Amino acid sequence: MNLALRDIRHNLGRFLLTCVGLGLLLGVALAMVGIYGGVVEEALSLARNMRADLWVVEGGSRGPFAEASRIPGDVREAVARLPGVREAGSLTFQTVEARHAGGPMGVLGGAAPNEEQVRERAGEAGRQRIGAVLRLQVVGYEPDRPGGPPGILEGRGITRGRLELVADRSAGLPLGAVVEMANLRYRVVGISTRAVSTGGDPLAWITLRDSQDLQFRLTPPAARRAQQGGGGALPQDTVNAVIARLSPHADAGAVAAEIRRWKHFSALTGAEQENVLTRSVVDKARKQIGLFTTVLLLVSAVIVALIIYTLTMDKMREIATLKLIGAPDRSIVALVMQQALLLGAVSFTSGTALLLAAKDHFPRRVVLGLAEVSGFGVLVFVICLLASLLGVRYALRIEPAQALGG
């Protein structure tokens, strides 16, 4: 006869209610593990989607994600001519708050607008403001060069020139939607696979020329003030970084060292860029989430210990009776530990099931694979085993005479 199961059946309602409460706590702790993995994956997704072997940035900086970086656009040509470089592309990165109405702006076809049409649409945008605000990480790239969307799920890529935009599906923009940025209206022509910035903002891709207008071109009043003050605007052909893809047998470290010998430029390999992202850009968030997860696990351990201790106290007479009739101590220890492990198993299962059902509705990505779930399960097993020691200690100190009320 299994004493632990018999006792649970006798108090099934209380046991299940306790498991639900503990399961919610363990679910929150497991969610923090998934959020931690999501923060790291989001931080690396943009750099990895670029599939860049080399990042060329402003001298003395660590790249466009950690620090400001501005270099001339013609650096791409110099990088592309280096031995071992297969292709190179110029990129800009900026975070904008765009307005969108969700409705279509004409059809997806048609020729690319010329300069006169761009100014005309800018005037129309100034007269007719559109609705809700959407925060985007905008990537400017050169079509047919590295740096574009990693894949197109719906629609097409940017092939017709200016005022077109490819948005990540997490932005929630349909094909043909109107997006307004800096008094210009862009048309969503494609939806890409899920990719976000280091801050969790959806990505959007536009042409390099459009992005340079957004980031570097001054408005007429600002340009006049700069001229009157003796300063000048940034050159229009300015970018934040140049990425390069190398030949299979090229040494990324050697190519990066060659670029570092140039004046005013730095170079990072793909591995170095990922190291900067994980250890610099998201380091504080990573530490905070890790600390919060540790606190939740400690709280869970204390709660399990108190629950098992309370259940053991409630069975004081039953345990004393078992000792009175000659039950060995190992049977008493097995009773307490089995209850603790069953409590942890049921709570972990219910909490995990609830989290897996709800994780896709979180505002940030929650990454939970088999390794994370199984590792957390082993940790819960150890916590329950250690937490049961308090109840075991109390049970072993119960005297057989207490069964008789003495």
JORA-V601653 format. One record per run of one state. SS is the DSSP state (A for helix, B for strand, O for the rest). FROM is the first residue (numbers start at 0). TO is the last residue. If there is no record, write none. Layout:
<<SS | FROM | TO> <SS | FROM | TO>>
This chain:
<<O | 0 | 1> <A | 2 | 9> <O | 10 | 10> <A | 11 | 49> <O | 50 | 52> <B | 53 | 57> <O | 58 | 69> <B | 70 | 71> <O | 72 | 73> <A | 74 | 79> <O | 80 | 83> <B | 84 | 103> <O | 104 | 113> <A | 114 | 126> <O | 127 | 130> <B | 131 | 140> <O | 141 | 150> <B | 151 | 154> <O | 155 | 162> <B | 163 | 167> <A | 168 | 170> <O | 171 | 175> <B | 176 | 180> <O | 181 | 182> <B | 183 | 191> <O | 192 | 194> <B | 195 | 195> <O | 196 | 200> <B | 201 | 206> <A | 207 | 214> <O | 215 | 218> <A | 219 | 227> <O | 228 | 236> <B | 237 | 238> <O | 239 | 239> <B | 240 | 245> <O | 246 | 250> <A | 251 | 259> <O | 260 | 263> <B | 264 | 268> <A | 269 | 280> <O | 281 | 281> <A | 282 | 313> <O | 314 | 314> <A | 315 | 323> <O | 324 | 327> <A | 328 | 360> <O | 361 | 368> <A | 369 | 395> <O | 396 | 398> <A | 399 | 403> <O | 404 | 405>>
